[in-house]
Amino acid sequence: MESAQEEEIVIVGGGICGLATALAFHRKGIRSIVLEKSETLRTTGVGIIIQSNGWRALDQLGVASMLRNTAIHIQSGNHISVGDNKPKELPNGGELRCLRRTDLVKALANDLPWDTIQFGKQVVSIEEDPITSYPILHLQDGSVVKAKIVIGCDGVNSIIATILGLNSTKLSPTCVVRGFSYFQNGHDYGSKYHLLSNVNDRVKLGIVPVTHKLIYWFVTRKWNSQDLKISRDRMLIKESTVELLKNFPQETVELIRNSDLESLHLTDLRYRSPWDVLKTNFRKGTVTVAGDAMHAMGPFLAQAGSASLEDAVVLARCLGEKIQNKPMKGTRVKEMVEEGLDQYLKKRKMRVFWLCLQTYLTGTVIQPSSLPMKFLSIFLLIILFRDPNQHTRYDCGNS
């Protein structure tokens, strides 16, 4: 075998979860490297809503204070059914802010040692070392990395999840358009988020202030055969969304019409079914997954980002208890690592199962389906959301 790079902990994927996981290890004095297939830091994307549980994780990662200065605290929200135009107050269960994705990614990356992230490194396969049983990663450029621990944080189309034998994520019938709108003289939305829905067309528009001059908005609707073409042309994204919302209040149509063209994205939505999360073994030897690679979910609860930040903190804590300040040598090490990974998965599995289930049922209610399925979904949602703030209470512990 060619000369191989040797590392103790390798994180595959330099998105939010991968960088947060590396930072969580770093805060414990544990070195890791991040293999990112892009040539630069992935700062594309629009906004990301972070709820109370995500802010607790960011506090423990040591970047929350700085990030709070970039986004206003959302104090309340309302829901308007188009045609009715009577706002209904929505619950807000604690700290909620909308961040620019680029601000979050840079905050996580900037607190890492300079040599943590290795760009242009795409993993194509993993094999087990026949002598040590540790993973050996083969990269697209022909290089080889020997690792003690591999953590797949490589998103909904995770190569690590595929290697672990996980079922593929499923394609949702819903797609989402996202964008930013900037108001030079300030907007009138204050610190309140707004959700508008057209039940007949199954269209929802979310409006979330980022700063007093910047609005993040998103539109969820049914995916159609023209969307692949539309997604490649930002002007088509804007025009089609304006047309879609023609029956919405005029000020919301103008919000889309005046949006920043470069910020617009139309994407399909993929998810891992809650049943797959419940029955899947997310570990093979010393290889596991976190973030969207484990629990890809739709945006209907705005919990995907916060749950990924939780993963990072809990994983670092569980592994840290086993390997912190201990040499990564000897026959006992692999057993200790596997024990730490099992502890992490035990703590996370039911947590993310319930989040995935709530998200799945919420998405089911707004999608076309049989009448019995809708009644079942609504009934289960009533049970699950008796306390509308329960999903923000999780204690992700000390990092």
N, C-alpha and C positions, 0 to 999 in steps of 0.2 A: 504493500500500500504506500502511496505517496505520503510525503511528510505532512502531518496534520497539525492544525492549531488545537491546542488543548485548553479547555475552559471548564470551570466548575459549574456555573449556571449560564445557560444560553436561553434567551428570550427571543422568540421568533415573532417579528412584527413590531414596528416602531410607531404604532398609533397610540391613542390615549391609554389603553389598557397596558400595552407593552412598556411604555415610558413610566406609567404609574407603578408598575410592578418593579421595574429596575430602581426607581426612586425609593420605593418601600424597602427594598433590600439595602440600598445605599444608606438609608437612615439607620439601619442596624449594623452598619459596618461590614456588610457582606457584598462582595464584588459579583457583578453579573455583566454580561454583554448583551446588546440588542442587535439582532441581524435584521436589517430593514432592506427590502428589495428595491425601494426607490433610491435615487441618487442624492436626494436631499430630504430634509425634514418635511413630512407630509402636513402642510399647513392649509391644504384646500378644504373646502367645506364651508358651512355657513354657521349657524348657531347651535348651541347645545344647552338644553335646560338641565340644570343641576338642582336637585331637591335636597332636603335636610340630610338624608343619609349620605349623599355624595359630598356635602360640605363637611360632614364629620370626618370622612376619609381624607379630604383635602387638608383639613386642619392637621391630621396626623401625618400627612406627607410634608407639611411645612410650607405649603404654597397658598393656602386659603386667604390669608390676610392681603396679599398682593392682588389676588384675583378679585376679591370683594371690591377693590377700588376700581375695577374695570366694568362693573355691572351693578345696576340699581337693584335694591331689594323689592321683589314683587310682593305687594301687601295684600292684594285681593284679586278676584277675577269675576267675570260674569259670562253667562251663556245667553245667546240670542238665537232663537229659531226664526229663520228668514220668513217673512210674511206675518209673523207675530210681533216682532220688534219690541217685546217686553223683556228686558234683561232679568235674568235670574242669577242670584249670587252663587258662586262656586266656592267650595271649601278650599282653604289654603292651610295646609297642615304644618307650617313651619317655614324655615328659610328656603326661599326659591329665587333663583337668579338665572338669567340666560347669559351665557358667555359666548364670545366669539370663539370658535374652535381654535383658531390660530393662537389666541391668547392662552388657552389652556395647554395646548401642545408645547408652546414655547416655554411656559412657566415650568412644566415638568422637565423638559429637556435641559433648560438652562441650569437646573440644580443638580444635574448629573456630572460626574467626572468626564472630562473631555473625550476620553477614549472608550466610553461606554457604548455609543452607537456606531455601528459599522454599516455604512451605506453600500448599496449595490450588491447586497448579499441575499440571494433568493434560494431558499431551501427547496430541493426537488425530491429528496428521499431521505429516509432514515433507516439504518440497519443496526442490529444489536451486535456489539463487540463479542465475538465468540469466547473470549477469555474472561472479560470483566462483566459482561452483560450490560454495560453502560451504552447509551445511544451514540451512534456516529452519524453525523449529518453530512450529506453530500449537497454541494451548492451548484448552482447553474454555471458558475464560472470555472468549475472543475476543482475547486478547493474543498477541503475536508476539515470538519471541526469535530473533535472528540469532546464530549461533555459528560458531566456527572448527572446533571438535571437539565431537562428541556421543557420549556413552558411555551405553549402555542398561544400567542395573542394576535393571531393573524386574521381575525375577522370572520365574516359570515361564510366566506369561501376558503376556510382554513385548510391548508395542506397538512398541518399537524393533526387536525381532527380526522381528516381522511385517512391518514396513516394509522391513527388509533382505531380505525374501523367504525367511526361514528356515522350514522345515517346522514345523508346530505340534508342541508337546510331546505325548507319548502318555500316556493314562490307564492307570495300573497296576491290575491286579486286586486289589492289596493296599491296605488303608487303615491308618491309624495313630491310636491314641488316646494322648494325652499328658496328664500331670498332675504336680502336686507333692503330696507328703505331708509334713506338718510334725510333728515329735516334740518336744514341749515339754521333755522330760527327756533327749533324745538318743536316737538310734537305735542298733541293734546291727550295722549293716552295715560299720562301720569305714571304711576307705579302699579297699574292694574293690567292684567292680561285678559284677553277677550277670545271667546270661542263662538263662532257663528256656524250654524249648520242649516243645510237645506235637506230635509229628510227625504223628499221625493227623489232628488238626484244623488242622494248619499254623498254629498260634498260637505267637507268641514274646512273652515278657515280659522287658523289660530294666529293671534297677534300678540306678541310678547315684547315689551320694551327691554332693550339692552342698556342703553343710556338715555338721557333726556333728549338726545338727538337721533338715536338709532333704534329702529324697530326690526326685530326678526319676525318673519311670518312664514307660515307653512300651509299648504293646501293638500288634503288627502282626498283622493277620488279613485274611481275604478280605472284600472289599467286597460288600455285599448291597443289595437294593432298598430296605430300610428305613433305610439309613444316612443318607440326606438328611434324613429326618424326625428321626432320633435326634440328628444333629449340631447341631440347633437348640435342643436341650433338655439342659442339663448334667446334670440328674438322670437323664434317660434314658441319657446316656452312662455315668454311673456304674453304674446298675443293670444295663445290658446287659453291661458289662465284668465286673462281679462275677459275673454268671451265666455268662459265657464261661469264667471262670477257676475254676469251682467244683471242678474236679478237680486244680487246682494246690495246692501246700502252703498250709495255712490261713493262715500268717502273711503270705503274699503277697496272699491274698484280702482280709485285713484292711487291708493297705497301701492297696489300692484303695478299700475301703469308707470308710476314714478320710481320704481325699484331700481337698484343698482344692477345693471345688465350682467356684469361680471360675476355677481354673487349667485345668479340663478342656477339651480340644479333640479333636474327631474330624474328621479331614481325609482326603480322598483323596490319592493320590500321583501326581504327574506326572513324566515323565522325557523326556530327549532321548536317542534311541538312540545308542549308541556309533558306529554307522555314519554317522549324520547328522553327528555331531561331526567325524568323519574327513573327510567329503567336502564339508562346507559352507565357503563363504567368509564369514567373519564380519566382513568390512569392505566398506563401500560408500562410496567417497570418504573422508571423514574421520569417518564414523559407524561405531561398533563396539559390541560388547556385552561384558559380564563377568558373573560370578556365575551364578545360576540362569538368567538370560536366555541364556547361552551353553551351560551344561552342567547343566541340571536333572537331578538323579539321586536315587534313592531313599535311604532312611536306613540301608541295610544295611551300609555301611562307616563311617558317621558321618563322612564326609569333605566333605559339601557346604559347610558353613560354613568349614572350613579352606581348601578349594580356592578359595573366593570371596575370602578374605583374601589368599591368594597372588596371585590375579588383580590385586587392587588394588595390591600392592607392585610386581609386575612391570610392570604398565601404566605406573605413575608413573615407574619407572626408565627404561623404554624411551623414553617420550615426553620425559622430562626430559633425556635425553642429546641430544635433537634441539632442544628449544625453551627449555631453562633459560637464563635471563639473556640471551635474545635477543628482539628486538622481533618481535611477531607481525604483521609487515607485509612486503609484497613478494611477488613471483611465486614465489620459491623456497620460501616458508613451507609452502604446501600440500603440496609434494613431500616436505618434511622431515617433516611430520606423518604423511603416509601411510607413509613409510619407518619411522617410529617405531611406528605401529600394526601394520605388517607384522612388525616385529621382535617385538613383544609376542605376536602370534598365532602366530608360528613357535615361540616359547618355550613357549606354553601348549597348543597343539593336541594334541600327542602326550601331554603330561602328563595333560590332562583326558580324552583318549580312553581311556587305560589305567584311570583312575579310574572312568569311566563303564562300561567293559567289566567291570571287577571287580565293580562294584555291580550291574550288570545280571545277570551270571552268578550272583552270590550270591542275588539276588532270584528268579532262575529256579529255583534248586535248591529253594527253600522253597515254590514255587508248583506247582499241579497242571499237569502237562505230559506229553507223551509220554515213554515210557521211554527211547527213544534220545536225546531231548533232555536228559533228566536225566543220562544217562551222559556225554554230550558236555560238559555244563556242569561236572560233577564233574571230568572229565579236565582241562578247561581251567583250572579253579580250582586243581588240584594244581600245574599249571605256573606259574600266575600267583602263587601263594602259597608257592612254595618257600621264599622268605624272607618270613615274615609281616610283617616290619617295613618292607618296601621302600617302601610308600606314604607313610612318614613322613620319608623322607630328602631330599626335594626341597629344594634351597637356593633360597629365594626372593630371595636377593641383598640388596643394600643399598637401602633406600628412598630 
